[in-house]
Amino acid sequence: MDEITFQRKMQELMSRIQAMPESSDEPEQAAALAGERRDRIKASVAELQESLDYLRLSVKYLVFDLEATRRENAYLRRMLGQSSRDAQRQIEDDETFEEGDEERFD
C-alpha cells in the first residue's frame, strides 16, 4: 500500500469516526435508569403488599371486635331483661303483700 492510498483510507476512517455518535454512554445511562426504576417499582410493590397485609389484619380485628361487642350486648340485654323481670316481680309481690295486710286489718 502506498502513501496516497494510506492517506485516503485514513481520511475515510477519520470521517467515519467523526460521523459516529458523540457519546456511547447513553445506553449505559438508559440501563442504569431502567434499573433504578425497576428497584423503585419493586420497593413500591413490597410497600403496597405490606399495606395490604396490615389492612387485612385490621379488618380481621374489626370483625372480631364487632362479634365480641354483639355477644356482649346480647348478654347485657338478657341481664337487663332478667333484672326488669325481677324488679317487676318484686313490685307485684310488694303489692300482693300490701293487699294482704289491708285484708288483715279490716
Backbone as a printed PyTorch tensor [residue, N CA C, xyz], in Angstrom:
tensor([[[   0.8440,   -1.1430,    0.0000],
         [   0.0000,    0.0000,    0.0000],
         [   0.9090,    1.2320,    0.0000]],

        [[   0.6190,    2.1020,   -0.8900],
         [   1.4600,    3.2920,   -0.9820],
         [   0.9180,    4.4050,   -0.0890]],

        [[   1.6570,    5.4660,   -0.0130],
         [   1.3540,    6.5680,    0.9070],
         [   0.0370,    7.2510,    0.5620]],

        [[  -0.2810,    7.3900,   -0.6640],
         [  -1.5050,    8.0750,   -1.0950],
         [  -2.7290,    7.2450,   -0.7170]],

        [[  -2.6770,    5.9490,   -0.9430],
         [  -3.7770,    5.0510,   -0.5810],
         [  -3.9580,    5.0360,    0.9420]],

        [[  -2.8450,    5.0090,    1.6280],
         [  -2.8960,    5.0140,    3.0870],
         [  -3.5700,    6.2880,    3.5990]],

        [[  -3.2000,    7.4260,    3.0510],
         [  -3.7780,    8.7030,    3.4660],
         [  -5.2760,    8.7550,    3.1510]],

        [[  -5.6430,    8.2110,    2.0020],
         [  -7.0520,    8.1930,    1.6120],
         [  -7.8670,    7.3340,    2.5870]],

        [[  -7.3710,    6.1620,    2.9300],
         [  -8.0390,    5.2570,    3.8800],
         [  -8.1240,    5.9000,    5.2710]],

        [[  -7.0390,    6.5560,    5.6150],
         [  -7.0050,    7.2120,    6.9140],
         [  -8.0500,    8.3230,    6.9740]],

        [[  -8.1750,    9.0990,    5.9290],
         [  -9.1930,   10.1540,    5.8570],
         [ -10.6030,    9.5520,    5.9160]],

        [[ -10.7840,    8.4590,    5.2420],
         [ -12.0730,    7.7760,    5.2340],
         [ -12.4330,    7.2940,    6.6490]],

        [[ -11.4710,    6.7150,    7.3360],
         [ -11.6920,    6.2590,    8.7130],
         [ -11.9930,    7.4390,    9.6380]],

        [[ -11.2620,    8.5180,    9.4630],
         [ -11.4800,    9.6990,   10.2890],
         [ -12.8830,   10.2750,   10.0710]],

        [[ -13.3320,   10.3000,    8.8390],
         [ -14.6710,   10.8260,    8.5620],
         [ -15.7510,    9.9010,    9.1480]],

        [[ -15.5130,    8.6010,    9.1120],
         [ -16.4590,    7.6460,    9.7250],
         [ -16.4890,    7.8090,   11.2510]],

        [[ -15.3320,    7.9840,   11.8340],
         [ -15.2540,    8.1640,   13.2870],
         [ -15.9740,    9.4450,   13.6890]],

        [[ -15.8100,   10.4950,   12.9180],
         [ -16.4780,   11.7540,   13.2350],
         [ -17.9920,   11.6480,   13.0420]],

        [[ -18.4270,   10.7940,   12.1390],
         [ -19.8570,   10.6120,   11.8880],
         [ -20.5320,    9.7920,   12.9870]],

        [[ -19.7590,    9.0790,   13.7770],
         [ -20.3160,    8.2610,   14.8590],
         [ -20.8900,    9.1690,   15.9460]],

        [[ -21.8560,    8.6530,   16.7070],
         [ -22.4230,    9.4650,   17.7960],
         [ -21.3480,    9.8500,   18.8010]],

        [[ -21.5360,   11.0170,   19.3980],
         [ -20.5560,   11.5490,   20.3320],
         [ -20.4100,   10.6750,   21.5770]],

        [[ -21.5370,   10.2830,   22.1470],
         [ -21.4790,    9.6030,   23.4370],
         [ -21.9610,    8.1670,   23.3120]],

        [[ -21.1770,    7.2820,   23.8040],
         [ -21.6180,    5.8870,   23.8600],
         [ -22.1040,    5.5560,   25.2690]],

        [[ -22.1910,    6.5910,   26.1270],
         [ -22.6770,    6.4140,   27.4940],
         [ -24.2010,    6.3480,   27.5630]],

        [[ -24.8850,    6.7730,   26.5140],
         [ -26.3400,    6.8070,   26.5300],
         [ -26.9600,    5.4450,   26.8300]],

        [[ -26.5410,    4.3710,   26.1850],
         [ -27.1340,    3.0670,   26.5330],
         [ -26.8610,    2.6790,   27.9920]],

        [[ -25.6850,    3.0220,   28.4790],
         [ -25.3700,    2.7100,   29.8730],
         [ -26.2450,    3.5240,   30.8180]],

        [[ -26.4490,    4.7900,   30.4730],
         [ -27.3070,    5.6380,   31.3050],
         [ -28.7470,    5.1320,   31.2760]],

        [[ -29.2050,    4.7420,   30.0900],
         [ -30.5670,    4.2210,   29.9690],
         [ -30.7250,    2.9380,   30.7820]],

        [[ -29.7200,    2.0870,   30.7370],
         [ -29.7730,    0.8430,   31.5110],
         [ -29.7670,    1.1420,   33.0070]],

        [[ -28.9680,    2.1110,   33.4170],
         [ -28.9240,    2.4830,   34.8380],
         [ -30.2690,    3.0540,   35.2860]],

        [[ -30.8680,    3.9100,   34.4590],
         [ -32.1810,    4.4700,   34.7880],
         [ -33.2430,    3.3830,   34.8600]],

        [[ -33.1830,    2.4420,   33.9240],
         [ -34.1440,    1.3340,   33.9410],
         [ -33.9830,    0.5060,   35.2110]],

        [[ -32.7520,    0.2860,   35.6210],
         [ -32.5000,   -0.4590,   36.8600],
         [ -33.0330,    0.2750,   38.0780]],

        [[ -32.8370,    1.5980,   38.1020],
         [ -33.3530,    2.4030,   39.2180],
         [ -34.8730,    2.3630,   39.2590]],

        [[ -35.4960,    2.4780,   38.0900],
         [ -36.9640,    2.4130,   38.0250],
         [ -37.4660,    1.0600,   38.5040]],

        [[ -36.7950,    0.0080,   38.0770],
         [ -37.1840,   -1.3400,   38.4910],
         [ -37.0780,   -1.4790,   40.0070]],

        [[ -36.0110,   -0.9450,   40.5840],
         [ -35.8350,   -1.0110,   42.0370],
         [ -36.9240,   -0.2270,   42.7680]],

        [[ -37.2640,    0.9570,   42.2210],
         [ -38.3290,    1.7540,   42.8470],
         [ -39.6730,    1.0380,   42.7500]],

        [[ -39.9490,    0.4420,   41.6050],
         [ -41.2040,   -0.2940,   41.4310],
         [ -41.2440,   -1.4870,   42.3750]],

        [[ -40.1300,   -2.1820,   42.4720],
         [ -40.0540,   -3.3350,   43.3740],
         [ -40.2990,   -2.9060,   44.8220]],

        [[ -39.7110,   -1.7900,   45.2250],
         [ -39.9160,   -1.2720,   46.5850],
         [ -41.3690,   -0.8470,   46.7830]],

        [[ -41.9570,   -0.2260,   45.7660],
         [ -43.3590,    0.1910,   45.8620],
         [ -44.2880,   -1.0070,   45.9890]],

        [[ -44.0220,   -2.0500,   45.2240],
         [ -44.8390,   -3.2650,   45.3030],
         [ -44.7090,   -3.9010,   46.6840]],

        [[ -43.5020,   -3.9400,   47.2160],
         [ -43.2950,   -4.5060,   48.5580],
         [ -44.0370,   -3.6800,   49.6070]],

        [[ -43.9690,   -2.3620,   49.4890],
         [ -44.6720,   -1.4850,   50.4310],
         [ -46.1840,   -1.6560,   50.3110]],

        [[ -46.6670,   -1.7800,   49.0810],
         [ -48.0920,   -1.9950,   48.8540],
         [ -48.5370,   -3.3230,   49.4460]],

        [[ -47.7370,   -4.3660,   49.2680],
         [ -48.0570,   -5.6770,   49.8300],
         [ -48.1240,   -5.6030,   51.3540]],

        [[ -47.1880,   -4.8890,   51.9460],
         [ -47.1770,   -4.7250,   53.4000],
         [ -48.4210,   -3.9670,   53.8680]],

        [[ -48.8060,   -2.9480,   53.1180],
         [ -50.0070,   -2.1860,   53.4630],
         [ -51.2540,   -3.0550,   53.3590]],

        [[ -51.3250,   -3.8860,   52.3310],
         [ -52.4650,   -4.7900,   52.1810],
         [ -52.5220,   -5.8040,   53.3130]],

        [[ -51.3750,   -6.3250,   53.7140],
         [ -51.3320,   -7.2630,   54.8420],
         [ -51.8380,   -6.5930,   56.1120]],

        [[ -51.4190,   -5.3550,   56.3480],
         [ -51.8660,   -4.6200,   57.5290],
         [ -53.3730,   -4.3680,   57.4610]],

        [[ -53.8690,   -4.0290,   56.2690],
         [ -55.2980,   -3.7880,   56.0930],
         [ -56.0940,   -5.0590,   56.3760]],

        [[ -55.6160,   -6.1970,   55.8610],
         [ -56.2980,   -7.4750,   56.1300],
         [ -56.3570,   -7.7540,   57.6260]],

        [[ -55.2450,   -7.5720,   58.3010],
         [ -55.1910,   -7.8020,   59.7430],
         [ -56.1400,   -6.8580,   60.4790]],

        [[ -56.1710,   -5.6060,   60.0680],
         [ -57.0650,   -4.6320,   60.7080],
         [ -58.5260,   -5.0130,   60.5150]],

        [[ -58.8800,   -5.4550,   59.3190],
         [ -60.2630,   -5.8580,   59.0560],
         [ -60.6240,   -7.0760,   59.8950]],

        [[ -59.7160,   -8.0450,   59.9960],
         [ -59.9830,   -9.2210,   60.8270],
         [ -60.1980,   -8.8210,   62.2790]],

        [[ -59.3760,   -7.9050,   62.7770],
         [ -59.5380,   -7.4460,   64.1570],
         [ -60.8800,   -6.7420,   64.3350]],

        [[ -61.2610,   -5.8870,   63.3800],
         [ -62.5250,   -5.1700,   63.4920],
         [ -63.7140,   -6.1250,   63.4770]],

        [[ -63.6580,   -7.1670,   62.6380],
         [ -64.7310,   -8.1670,   62.6090],
         [ -64.7980,   -8.8910,   63.9490]],

        [[ -63.6400,   -9.2740,   64.4790],
         [ -63.5970,   -9.9340,   65.7850],
         [ -64.1970,   -9.0340,   66.8570]],

        [[ -63.8120,   -7.7690,   66.8640],
         [ -64.3030,   -6.8230,   67.8590],
         [ -65.8080,   -6.6210,   67.7290]],

        [[ -66.3070,   -6.5470,   66.4960],
         [ -67.7380,   -6.3860,   66.2650],
         [ -68.5100,   -7.5880,   66.7990]],

        [[ -68.0180,   -8.7950,   66.5180],
         [ -68.6850,  -10.0010,   67.0130],
         [ -68.6800,  -10.0400,   68.5400]],

        [[ -67.5630,   -9.6750,   69.1560],
         [ -67.4850,   -9.6570,   70.6200],
         [ -68.4510,   -8.6210,   71.1930]],

        [[ -68.5510,   -7.4650,   70.5560],
         [ -69.4690,   -6.4210,   71.0170],
         [ -70.9090,   -6.8970,   70.9060]],

        [[ -71.2390,   -7.5840,   69.8310],
         [ -72.6030,   -8.1170,   69.6790],
         [ -72.9180,   -9.1340,   70.7680]],

        [[ -71.9590,  -10.0260,   71.0450],
         [ -72.1750,  -11.0110,   72.1100],
         [ -72.3660,  -10.3160,   73.4510]],

        [[ -71.5400,   -9.3190,   73.7130],
         [ -71.6330,   -8.5860,   74.9720],
         [ -72.9640,   -7.8500,   75.0770]],

        [[ -73.4050,   -7.2380,   73.9970],
         [ -74.6990,   -6.5440,   74.0000],
         [ -75.8410,   -7.5180,   74.2610]],

        [[ -75.7910,   -8.6810,   73.6190],
         [ -76.8390,   -9.6870,   73.8370],
         [ -76.8540,  -10.1300,   75.2970]],

        [[ -75.6950,  -10.3560,   75.8690],
         [ -75.5980,  -10.7630,   77.2720],
         [ -76.1640,   -9.6760,   78.1890]],

        [[ -75.7880,   -8.4320,   77.9380],
         [ -76.2730,   -7.3320,   78.7750],
         [ -77.7790,   -7.1360,   78.6260]],

        [[ -78.3070,   -7.3260,   77.4200],
         [ -79.7590,   -7.2160,   77.2230],
         [ -80.4940,   -8.3040,   78.0050]],

        [[ -79.9360,   -9.5270,   77.9860],
         [ -80.5490,  -10.6060,   78.7720],
         [ -80.5290,  -10.2570,   80.2510]],

        [[ -79.3950,   -9.7200,   80.7120],
         [ -79.3040,   -9.3500,   82.1240],
         [ -80.2900,   -8.2360,   82.4620]],

        [[ -80.4190,   -7.2500,   81.5800],
         [ -81.3810,   -6.1710,   81.8080],
         [ -82.8040,   -6.7090,   81.8330]],

        [[ -83.0970,   -7.5910,   80.8960],
         [ -84.4290,   -8.1940,   80.8540],
         [ -84.7240,   -8.9590,   82.1250]],

        [[ -83.7660,   -9.7380,   82.5810],
         [ -83.9530,  -10.5060,   83.8050],
         [ -84.0790,   -9.5670,   84.9980]],

        [[ -83.2670,   -8.5330,   85.0330],
         [ -83.3370,   -7.5580,   86.1220],
         [ -84.6960,   -6.8700,   86.1290]],

        [[ -85.1990,   -6.5320,   84.9490],
         [ -86.5140,   -5.8940,   84.8460],
         [ -87.6040,   -6.8440,   85.3150]],

        [[ -87.5050,   -8.1080,   84.9190],
         [ -88.4960,   -9.1010,   85.3570],
         [ -88.4510,   -9.2760,   86.8680]],

        [[ -87.2310,   -9.3380,   87.4150],
         [ -87.0880,   -9.4770,   88.8650],
         [ -87.6740,   -8.2660,   89.5840]],

        [[ -87.4290,   -7.0780,   89.0670],
         [ -87.9620,   -5.8640,   89.6810],
         [ -89.4800,   -5.8570,   89.5970]],

        [[ -90.0130,   -6.2830,   88.4520],
         [ -91.4690,   -6.3360,   88.2800],
         [ -92.0860,   -7.3300,   89.2570]],

        [[ -91.4480,   -8.4840,   89.4190],
         [ -91.9390,   -9.4770,   90.3840],
         [ -91.9160,   -8.9030,   91.8010]],

        [[ -90.8500,   -8.1960,   92.1200],
         [ -90.7400,   -7.6010,   93.4580],
         [ -91.8700,   -6.6070,   93.6950]],

        [[ -92.1570,   -5.8010,   92.6660],
         [ -93.2510,   -4.8280,   92.7820],
         [ -94.5670,   -5.5610,   92.9710]],

        [[ -94.7890,   -6.6030,   92.1630],
         [ -96.0270,   -7.3780,   92.2800],
         [ -96.1230,   -8.0420,   93.6450]],

        [[ -95.0050,   -8.5860,   94.1260],
         [ -95.0040,   -9.2200,   95.4430],
         [ -95.3070,   -8.1970,   96.5280]],

        [[ -94.7240,   -7.0060,   96.4090],
         [ -94.9800,   -5.9530,   97.3900],
         [ -96.4480,   -5.5480,   97.3800]],

        [[ -97.0160,   -5.4340,   96.1770],
         [ -98.4290,   -5.0720,   96.0690],
         [ -99.3070,   -6.1600,   96.6690]],

        [[ -98.9620,   -7.4030,   96.3940],
         [ -99.7240,   -8.5230,   96.9400],
         [ -99.6120,   -8.5290,   98.4550]],

        [[ -98.4370,   -8.2810,   98.9660],
         [ -98.2200,   -8.2530,  100.4110],
         [ -99.0220,   -7.1310,  101.0540]],

        [[ -99.0370,   -5.9550,  100.4040],
         [ -99.7820,   -4.8220,  100.9350],
         [-101.2710,   -5.1120,  100.9290]],

        [[-101.7700,   -5.7640,   99.8770],
         [-103.1840,   -6.1140,   99.8120],
         [-103.5310,   -7.0980,  100.9240]],

        [[-102.6230,   -8.0230,  101.1710],
         [-102.8440,   -8.9940,  102.2470],
         [-102.8760,   -8.3250,  103.5980]],

        [[-102.0520,   -7.3210,  103.8000],
         [-102.0270,   -6.5880,  105.0630],
         [-103.3210,   -5.8150,  105.2680]],

        [[-103.8320,   -5.2350,  104.1960],
         [-105.0680,   -4.4680,  104.2900],
         [-106.2160,   -5.3790,  104.6810]],

        [[-106.2450,   -6.5860,  104.1430],
         [-107.3200,   -7.5190,  104.4550],
         [-107.2530,   -7.9440,  105.9140]],

        [[-106.0670,   -8.0840,  106.4680],
         [-105.9140,   -8.5000,  107.8500],
         [-106.3910,   -7.4300,  108.8160]],

        [[-106.1890,   -6.1850,  108.4350],
         [-106.5630,   -5.1030,  109.3400],
         [-108.0390,   -4.7490,  109.2390]],

        [[-108.7130,   -5.2740,  108.2450],
         [-110.1380,   -4.9400,  108.0890],
         [-110.9860,   -5.7400,  108.9720]]])
